[in-house]
Amino acid sequence: MKTELVTTLKRHATRVLADLRDSGEPILITEHGKPSAYLVDVDSYEFMRRRMQILEGISRGERAIIEDRTFSQAEARKKMKKWLD
């Protein structure tokens, strides 16, 4: 992973963004020698957002199972009948 100083980003934003588009690799931005932010291209960010939404849905499903908040298929059909007809 490439690392850039925040001052480099400020002074050469166009070049840094061009490098990001070309490589597709995230860039770690540092400020005063410490990690401050990650710069990622739009496609990678959207991919991560979709993946996170899927993982959150799985987590909610697992929680529902643990808390016994699930229905049999017959119960679910009965509850959703107005949308299924």
C-alpha positions, 0 to 999 in steps of 0.5 A: 500500500502506498503512503502519502503525506497530507501535505503531498495530497494538498500540493499534488492532489491531481497526481495523487488521484491519477496514481490512485485511478491507475493502480486502484490501490488504497493510499494511506494519508499520514499527518504528523507521521501518524495514519490519518485517512485512507484514500480509495477509488470510487469502485473500491469504496462502493464494493466495500459498502455493498459487502458491509451491507451484506455482512450486516444483514448476515449479522442481523440474521444470526442475531435473530436466530440466537434470540429465537426471532425466527419463523417456520416457512408456514408461519412466514407465508401466513404473515406475508400472505397479503404480499404474496397473493 
